[in-house]
């Protein structure tokens, strides 16, 4: 405007003021014209500028939002169409100067429409801005544009032909500048948190993520919804894991998939089985229930705000209502929990028992106290079946493990005399990480001892009450007390077992008898037996018969101090004839052997392998004794 005469501008401005004020011609009227003219000149000469940045797109979006929030969806659509026509005109070389300033002025006037003076309204009407009646919208015949008002008629572009209205779905697909209400988006986001499709945010099964349908949403809101969609995706994933584990544990493994922004949440989950697996699913379901309750609170707050808006027509104060950014803050901790649930579900798929508990416990090795506390709280429920099995095993010797989850395995077909060795074994892969191998062996020994007492020793007097059963009531929260409790129970059980074997089954007397008879410790008995049995053993092996030698054995017992031994010891002495390698070539000395019979529960200590060792020692000593006897 440097080439425009300032005096001409001042004259035009004074004339404009005179036209609008219409002075009466007296001194008061001229004085009022002078005051308004001087005020207008000060405004034009000042450096005052708008605090809003001069962005056409921003001011147009602001006006569109205002119309949508006021419920004028049709006016918002018409406003966008007019903007498109202005843009089309600009593309043809006919641009409206200061478009942003005009839009900003119209927006500011709409904010103060109620306080506008009738004279000002009339002034705008006289300048050509016709007021559109409120009850019915003006028909769209030709776009109203003031950018051509100063051009000659011949130079004005032809008005575009009036096209028939297109379907709303087609217009929305192209109209990305039209922004839907954030309240509607919030409602869809709340649905998305529950894995449910909303009106504008839906789950795409092909891409396996939540997508915004083709409606106008600002880039910032799209980013926020995209970040919040992870929570809904994780919820669907974890819920599917629980349903698979509880209702379809025998289903075939499903196709593995990856979250687009979080590749650590890789495979589609396969359910876990067993009591520990069900406990893990119950713990996960409890977390999901807490999460759903939180979503219900958010939904109730959103409905309350919408109800207030419908009743009063007054929106909540800025900063007090529910917004997408506020949701990002509120849902940060639930998102972290859901991520942990998804990662744990990824890790335990197909596992059971102690292996599953060890996998879950590995997540406690984390630097964040919140994560450690969260996983430890879940482990209380996950490990409850394992602690129940431990209590039953070390207290009653009972084991209910239909799914093979406990680290003690049972072989049902093992014979009674091999019960101690073959019936119960350890499963190393099922030992939880909070139980060491030495502690697991001690737990195995306690339960095996209790069953040995009741099955082999026929002893039911061992009762573990509250005073000597320290493991009662323990769970993962007191896991550090497990080893001392097992040590105290082991001391009680081992003492009772040893006392039973020594007092009731005379274990020491059996050790002494084997020493005296099989290791040739009873000298007079061995010398007398060799004297009277020597002639028979000198015969060929084929002529020996066991019943004949039994009589000689009884004669040796009666002729020595062995007759004073208890009957339960002497009655166990017997003669065994070994299998000859060459029956015709060997004599009786090569076949003869003393034997000592043992039964349950002593046979558990003096097993067939142990007795075989004793017999080989006897044969060696017997051969040496024979040489000594021959030389004497």
C-alpha positions in Angstrom: 0.0 0.0 0.0 3.0 2.3 -0.3 1.8 3.7 -3.6 -1.7 4.7 -2.3 -2.2 8.3 -1.2 -2.7 8.5 2.6 -5.0 11.5 2.1 -7.2 9.5 -0.2 -7.4 6.7 2.4 -8.3 9.2 5.1 -11.0 10.8 2.9 -12.6 7.4 2.1 -12.5 6.4 5.7 -14.2 9.7 6.9 -16.8 9.2 4.2 -17.4 5.6 5.4 -17.9 6.9 9.0 -20.3 9.6 7.8 -22.4 7.0 5.8 -22.8 4.7 8.8 -23.3 7.4 11.5 -25.6 9.6 9.4 -24.9 12.8 11.4 -27.8 15.3 11.9 -25.6 18.2 10.7 -25.3 20.0 14.0 -22.1 20.4 16.0 -22.7 17.2 18.1 -23.0 15.1 15.0 -19.8 16.4 13.5 -18.1 16.0 16.8 -19.1 12.3 17.0 -17.9 11.8 13.4 -14.6 13.3 14.3 -14.2 11.0 17.3 -15.0 7.8 15.4 -12.8 8.9 12.5 -9.8 9.6 14.8 -10.4 6.2 16.5 -10.4 4.4 13.2 -7.3 6.2 12.1 -5.5 5.1 15.2 -6.5 1.5 14.6 -5.2 1.6 11.0 -2.0 3.2 12.1 -1.3 0.9 15.0 0.9 -2.2 15.0 -1.7 -4.4 16.7 -1.9 -7.9 15.2 -3.8 -11.0 15.9 -2.4 -13.5 18.4 -3.5 -16.3 16.0 -1.1 -17.4 13.4 -2.2 -16.6 9.8 -2.9 -20.1 8.7 -5.8 -20.6 6.3 -6.1 -24.3 7.1 -6.0 -23.7 10.9 -8.8 -21.1 10.9 -10.9 -23.1 8.5 -10.6 -26.2 10.8 -11.4 -24.0 13.8 -14.7 -22.8 12.2 -15.6 -26.3 11.1 -15.1 -27.7 14.7 -17.3 -24.9 16.0 -20.1 -25.7 13.6 -19.8 -29.5 14.4 -19.8 -29.0 18.1 -22.9 -26.7 17.8 -24.7 -29.6 16.0 -24.7 -27.8 12.6 -23.3 -30.7 10.5 -25.0 -29.5 7.3 -23.5 -25.9 7.7 -20.1 -27.4 8.3 -20.4 -29.4 5.1 -21.5 -26.2 3.2 -18.6 -24.2 4.7 -16.2 -26.9 3.4 -17.7 -26.8 0.0 -17.4 -23.1 -0.2 -13.8 -23.3 0.8 -13.2 -25.8 -2.0 -14.8 -23.5 -4.5 -12.6 -20.6 -3.3 -9.5 -22.9 -3.7 -10.7 -23.9 -7.2 -11.0 -20.2 -8.1 -7.5 -19.6 -6.8 -6.2 -22.4 -8.9 -7.6 -20.6 -11.9 -5.6 -17.5 -11.1 -8.4 -15.5 -9.3 -7.4 -15.5 -5.7 -9.0 -13.7 -2.8 -6.6 -11.4 -1.0 -6.4 -11.7 2.8 -8.6 -14.8 2.9 -7.3 -15.7 6.4 -8.0 -12.2 7.7 -11.6 -12.4 6.4 -12.2 -15.8 7.9 -10.8 -14.7 11.2 -13.0 -11.6 11.3 -16.1 -13.7 10.5 -15.2 -16.2 13.2 -14.6 -13.4 15.8 -17.9 -11.8 14.8 -19.7 -15.1 15.3 -18.3 -15.2 18.9 -19.9 -11.8 19.7 -23.0 -12.2 17.6 -25.3 -11.6 20.6 -23.6 -8.3 21.6 -23.5 -6.9 18.1 -25.4 -3.6 17.6 -28.2 -3.5 15.1 -26.4 -0.6 13.4 -23.4 -2.8 12.8 -25.6 -5.6 11.4 -27.2 -3.1 9.1 -23.9 -1.8 8.0 -22.8 -5.2 6.9 -26.0 -5.7 5.1 -25.5 -2.5 3.2 -22.1 -3.6 2.1 -23.5 -6.7 0.5 -23.1 -9.5 3.1 -26.6 -10.7 3.2 -27.9 -12.4 6.3 -28.9 -16.0 5.8 -32.2 -16.8 7.5 -31.5 -19.2 10.4 -34.6 -21.5 10.1 -33.9 -22.7 6.5 -30.5 -22.8 4.7 -30.0 -20.9 1.5 -30.1 -23.0 -1.6 -26.7 -23.7 -3.1 -27.1 -22.1 -6.5 -23.9 -20.0 -7.0 -21.1 -19.6 -4.5 -21.2 -16.2 -2.8 -17.8 -14.7 -3.2 -16.6 -11.1 -2.7 -13.3 -11.6 -4.5 -14.9 -10.8 -7.9 -16.9 -7.8 -6.7 -14.3 -5.3 -7.9 -13.9 -6.8 -11.4 -15.7 -5.9 -14.6 -18.4 -8.3 -15.5 -16.6 -9.5 -18.6 -13.5 -10.4 -16.6 -15.4 -12.4 -14.0 -15.2 -16.2 -14.3 -18.3 -18.1 -15.2 -20.1 -19.5 -12.3 -19.7 -23.3 -12.0 -22.7 -25.4 -13.0 -24.8 -26.7 -10.1 -24.1 -30.4 -9.7 -26.4 -32.9 -8.1 -25.5 -33.8 -4.5 -23.3 -36.8 -4.1 -23.8 -39.5 -1.6 -22.6 -38.7 1.9 -20.2 -41.7 2.0 -18.5 -40.5 -1.2 -18.2 -36.9 0.1 -16.7 -38.1 3.4 -14.2 -40.3 1.6 -12.8 -37.2 -0.1 -13.3 -34.7 2.6 -10.3 -35.3 4.9 -10.5 -31.7 6.1 -13.8 -32.4 7.8 -13.0 -33.3 11.4 -15.5 -35.3 13.5 -16.1 -34.4 17.1 -13.5 -35.6 19.7 -16.4 -36.8 21.9 -17.3 -39.3 19.1 -13.7 -40.3 18.8 -13.5 -40.8 22.6 -16.6 -43.1 22.5 -14.9 -45.2 19.7 -11.7 -45.3 21.7 -13.5 -46.6 24.7 -15.0 -49.3 22.6 -11.6 -50.0 21.1 -10.2 -50.5 24.6 -12.6 -53.4 24.9 -11.8 -54.9 21.6 -15.1 -53.7 20.1 -15.5 -51.9 16.8 -16.7 -48.3 17.0 -18.3 -46.1 14.3 -15.1 -44.7 13.0 -12.4 -47.0 14.6 -12.7 -50.6 13.5 -10.5 -53.7 13.8 -9.1 -54.8 10.5 -8.6 -58.6 10.6 -6.5 -58.6 7.5 -4.0 -56.1 8.8 -4.6 -57.3 12.4 -4.9 -53.8 13.9 -7.4 -51.1 14.6 -7.8 -48.6 11.8 -9.7 -45.3 11.4 -12.2 -45.4 8.6 -12.1 -42.8 5.8 -13.3 -39.8 7.7 -11.5 -36.5 8.4 -9.4 -36.8 11.6 -6.5 -34.5 12.3 -3.0 -35.8 12.2 -2.5 -35.3 16.0 -5.7 -37.2 16.8 -4.8 -40.0 14.4 -1.4 -40.4 16.1 -3.0 -40.5 19.6 -5.6 -43.0 18.5 -2.9 -45.1 16.9 -0.9 -45.2 20.1 -4.0 -45.9 22.2 -5.0 -48.7 19.8 -2.1 -50.9 21.1 -4.1 -51.3 24.3 -7.2 -52.6 22.5 -5.0 -54.9 20.4 -3.3 -56.3 23.5 -6.6 -56.8 25.2 -8.0 -58.8 22.3 -4.8 -60.9 22.3 -4.7 -61.7 26.0 -8.5 -62.4 26.1 -8.0 -64.8 23.2 -5.3 -66.6 25.1 -7.5 -67.0 28.2 -10.4 -68.3 26.1 -8.1 -70.7 24.3 -6.6 -72.0 27.5 -9.9 -72.5 29.4 -12.2 -73.7 26.6 -10.0 -75.1 23.7 -6.8 -76.4 25.2 -6.6 -79.2 22.6 -6.9 -76.9 19.6 -4.1 -77.0 17.0 -1.5 -74.2 17.1 -2.8 -71.1 15.4 -0.9 -69.0 12.9 1.7 -66.7 14.4 1.4 -63.0 14.0 3.2 -59.8 15.0 2.0 -56.5 16.2 3.0 -53.8 13.7 4.7 -51.5 16.2 5.7 -54.0 18.9 7.3 -57.1 17.4 8.0 -58.6 20.8 4.4 -59.5 21.0 4.9 -62.0 18.2 3.0 -65.3 18.2 -0.7 -65.8 18.4 -1.1 -67.5 21.7 -1.6 -71.2 22.3 -3.3 -72.1 25.5 -1.5 -73.7 28.5 -2.9 -76.7 30.4 -3.0 -78.2 33.9 -3.8 -76.7 37.3 -0.9 -74.3 37.2 -2.0 -73.2 33.7 -5.5 -72.7 34.9 -4.3 -70.7 37.8 -2.2 -68.5 35.5 -5.3 -67.9 33.3 -7.3 -67.1 36.4 -4.7 -64.5 37.4 -4.7 -63.0 33.9 -8.5 -63.0 33.9 -8.5 -61.1 37.2 -6.3 -58.5 35.7 -8.6 -58.3 32.7 -11.6 -57.8 35.0 -9.8 -55.0 36.8 -9.0 -53.5 33.4 -12.7 -53.8 32.3 -13.8 -52.1 35.5 -11.5 -49.2 34.7 -12.9 -48.9 31.2 -16.4 -48.9 32.7 -15.5 -46.0 34.8 -14.1 -44.1 31.8 -17.3 -44.9 29.8 -19.5 -43.7 32.7 -17.6 -40.4 32.9 -17.9 -40.0 29.1 -21.6 -40.6 29.2 -22.0 -38.2 32.1 -20.3 -35.4 30.2 -22.4 -36.1 27.1 -25.6 -36.1 29.2 -24.6 -32.8 30.8 -24.1 -31.3 27.4 -27.5 -32.5 26.2 -29.3 -31.1 29.3 -27.5 -27.8 29.7 -25.9 -27.3 26.3 -22.8 -26.3 28.2 -19.6 -28.2 27.5 -17.2 -29.1 30.4 -14.6 -26.5 31.2 -11.4 -26.8 29.3 -9.0 -29.2 31.1 -11.8 -30.8 33.1 -13.4 -33.2 30.6 -12.1 -36.4 29.1 -9.7 -35.9 26.1 -7.5 -38.2 24.0 -4.4 -36.7 25.6 -5.7 -37.2 29.1 -6.5 -40.8 28.1 -2.8 -41.3 27.1 -1.8 -40.3 30.6 -4.5 -42.3 32.4 -3.9 -45.5 30.4 -0.1 -45.5 30.7 -0.1 -47.9 33.7 -2.8 -50.2 32.3 -0.9 -50.3 29.0 2.3 -51.4 30.8 0.3 -54.1 32.7 -1.3 -55.3 29.4 2.1 -55.5 27.8 3.4 -57.6 30.6 0.4 -59.9 30.4 0.9 -60.3 26.6 4.6 -61.1 27.0 4.0 -63.6 29.7 1.2 -65.2 27.6 3.7 -65.4 24.7 6.3 -67.1 26.9 4.1 -69.7 28.7 2.2 -71.0 25.7 2.2 -74.8 25.7 3.9 -75.0 29.1 2.6 -76.4 32.4 3.5 -77.0 36.0 6.8 -75.9 37.5 8.1 -74.9 34.1 5.3 -72.4 33.6 5.9 -71.0 37.1 9.6 -70.6 36.3 8.8 -68.8 33.1 6.5 -66.3 34.9 9.0 -65.8 37.7 11.7 -64.9 35.1 9.8 -61.6 34.6 10.6 -60.6 38.2 14.2 -60.0 37.0 13.3 -56.4 36.0 14.6 -53.1 37.1 11.2 -51.5 37.5 9.7 -52.0 41.0 6.2 -51.8 39.5 6.8 -54.7 37.2 8.4 -56.8 39.9 5.5 -56.1 42.2 3.0 -56.9 39.5 4.6 -60.2 38.5 5.1 -61.3 42.2 1.4 -60.6 42.9 0.5 -62.8 39.9 2.9 -65.6 41.1 0.9 -66.0 44.3 -2.1 -67.3 42.3 0.0 -69.1 39.7 2.1 -71.1 42.2 -0.9 -71.9 44.5 -1.4 -75.4 43.0 2.3 -76.2 43.3 2.4 -75.2 47.0 -0.8 -77.3 47.5 1.0 -80.3 46.0 4.0 -79.7 48.2 1.9 -79.5 51.3 0.0 -82.7 50.4 3.3 -84.5 49.6 5.3 -83.6 52.7 2.4 -83.8 55.1 0.4 -86.8 54.0 2.5 -88.4 51.3 -0.3 -87.8 48.8 0.1 -86.5 45.3 -2.7 -85.5 43.0 -1.1 -84.6 39.8 -3.2 -85.8 36.8 -1.4 -83.6 34.3 2.2 -84.3 35.3 2.9 -80.8 36.6 4.7 -81.6 39.9 8.4 -82.2 39.9 7.9 -85.6 41.6 6.9 -88.3 39.1 5.2 -91.6 40.1 5.7 -94.9 38.4 2.5 -96.9 39.2 3.8 -100.2 38.0 6.8 -100.4 40.3 6.8 -103.4 42.7 6.6 -102.9 46.4 10.1 -104.1 47.1 11.4 -101.6 44.6 9.2 -98.8 45.7 12.0 -96.8 47.3 14.2 -96.9 44.2 11.8 -97.0 41.2 8.4 -95.7 42.2 9.2 -92.0 42.7 11.7 -89.9 40.7 12.4 -86.2 40.0 11.4 -84.3 36.9 14.2 -81.8 36.6 12.4 -79.6 34.0 9.4 -79.2 36.3 11.4 -77.9 39.3 10.4 -74.3 39.8 13.2 -71.8 39.7 12.5 -70.7 43.4 13.2 -74.3 44.5 16.8 -75.5 44.3 17.7 -79.1 43.2 18.9 -80.0 46.7 15.6 -78.7 48.2 13.6 -80.6 45.5 15.5 -83.8 46.5 14.7 -83.2 50.1 11.0 -82.8 49.3 11.1 -86.0 47.3 12.7 -87.8 50.2 10.1 -86.6 52.7 7.1 -87.8 50.8 8.8 -91.1 49.8 9.6 -91.7 53.5 6.0 -91.1 54.5 4.7 -93.5 51.9 7.4 -96.1 52.8 6.3 -96.0 56.4 2.7 -96.5 55.6 3.1 -99.0 52.8 6.1 -101.1 53.7 6.4 -100.6 57.5 2.6 -100.6 58.1 3.1 -97.6 60.3 0.4 -94.9 60.6 1.4 -93.3 63.8 3.2 -90.4 62.1 1.0 -87.3 62.3 2.2 -83.9 61.3 0.2 -81.3 63.2 0.4 -77.6 63.2 3.4 -77.7 65.7 5.6 -79.7 63.3 4.1 -78.9 59.9 5.7 -75.5 59.2 4.7 -75.7 55.5 1.0 -75.3 56.2 -0.3 -72.0 54.9 2.8 -71.1 52.9 2.4 -69.5 49.5 4.7 -67.6 47.1 4.5 -64.5 49.2 6.5 -66.4 52.0 8.7 -68.4 49.6 11.8 -67.6 51.6 10.3 -69.6 54.5 9.9 -72.7 52.4 13.3 -74.2 52.8 13.4 -73.8 56.7 9.9 -75.4 56.8 11.1 -78.4 54.7 14.1 -78.8 56.9 12.0 -79.0 60.0 9.6 -81.5 58.5 12.5 -83.6 57.2 14.0 -83.8 60.6 10.7 -85.1 62.1 10.0 -87.6 59.3 13.6 -89.0 59.2 13.7 -89.4 63.0 10.4 -91.4 62.9 11.5 -93.6 60.0 14.9 -94.4 61.6 13.2 -95.1 65.0 10.8 -97.5 63.3 13.5 -99.4 61.5 15.7 -99.7 64.5 13.1 -100.6 67.2 10.4 -102.4 65.3 12.4 -104.1 62.6 15.7 -104.6 64.4 17.9 -103.1 61.7 21.1 -103.3 63.7 20.5 -107.0 64.6 20.3 -107.7 60.8 23.6 -105.9 60.2 25.2 -108.0 62.9 23.8 -111.2 61.6 25.2 -110.6 58.1 28.5 -109.8 59.6 28.5 -112.9 61.7 27.4 -115.4 59.1 28.1 -114.1 55.6 31.3 -112.4 56.6 32.4 -115.4 58.7 32.4 -113.4 62.0 30.9 -116.3 64.0 34.1 -118.4 64.1 32.9 -121.4 66.1 29.9 -121.8 63.8 32.0 -121.5 60.6 34.6 -124.0 61.9 32.0 -126.6 63.0 30.0 -126.2 59.7 33.1 -126.8 57.6 34.0 -129.9 59.6 30.7 -131.6 59.2 29.8 -130.4 55.7 33.3 -131.0 54.1 32.7 -134.7 53.1 29.5 -133.8 51.3 31.0 -130.8 49.5 33.9 -133.0 48.3 31.5 -134.9 46.1 30.7 -133.9 42.5 28.3 -131.0 42.2 25.7 -133.2 40.5 25.2 -135.3 43.6 24.4 -132.5 46.0 20.9 -131.7 47.1 19.8 -128.6 49.0 17.5 -130.4 51.5 20.4 -132.6 52.6 22.6 -129.6 53.2 19.9 -127.9 55.2 20.0 -130.6 57.8 23.8 -130.1 58.2 23.3 -126.4 58.6 20.8 -126.9 61.4 23.2 -129.3 63.1 26.0 -126.6 62.9 23.7 -124.0 64.4 22.8 -126.3 67.3 26.4 -127.3 67.9 27.7 -123.7 68.2 26.9 -120.4 69.9 24.6 -119.5 67.0 21.9 -121.4 68.9 21.7 -118.4 71.3 20.8 -115.9 68.6 17.2 -114.8 68.3 14.9 -117.0 66.2 14.1 -114.2 63.7 17.8 -114.1 62.9 18.6 -117.8 62.8 15.5 -118.6 60.8 16.8 -116.4 58.0 19.9 -118.5 57.4 19.7 -120.7 54.4 21.9 -122.5 51.8 22.1 -121.5 48.2 23.6 -123.8 45.5 25.1 -121.7 42.7 24.7 -122.6 39.1 27.8 -124.6 38.0 29.5 -123.6 34.9 30.4 -127.2 34.1 28.2 -129.5 36.2 30.3 -132.7 35.6 33.6 -131.1 36.4 32.9 -129.0 39.5 32.6 -130.2 43.1 30.3 -129.1 45.9 32.8 -126.6 47.3 32.4 -124.5 44.1 28.5 -124.5 44.4 28.0 -124.0 48.1 27.0 -120.6 49.7 25.3 -119.4 52.8 22.3 -117.1 52.3 20.5 -114.6 54.5 16.8 -113.9 53.7 15.4 -110.4 54.2 11.9 -109.1 53.5 10.1 -105.8 53.4 11.0 -103.2 54.7 14.5 -104.5 55.4 14.9 -105.7 51.8 14.8 -102.0 50.8 18.2 -101.6 52.6 19.5 -105.1 51.8 18.4 -105.0 48.2 19.2 -107.9 45.8 22.2 -106.1 44.5 23.5 -105.5 48.0 22.9 -109.2 48.9 24.7 -110.3 45.7 27.7 -108.3 46.8 27.7 -110.0 50.2 27.4 -113.4 48.6 30.5 -112.8 46.4 32.4 -111.7 49.5 31.3 -114.8 51.3 32.5 -117.1 48.5 35.9 -115.4 48.6 36.2 -115.8 52.3 34.8 -119.3 52.2 37.5 -120.3 49.7 40.2 -118.9 51.9 38.7 -120.7 55.0 38.7 -124.0 53.0 42.4 -123.7 52.3 43.1 -122.9 56.0 41.0 -125.9 57.0 42.8 -128.2 54.6 46.2 -127.1 55.8 45.3 -127.7 59.4 
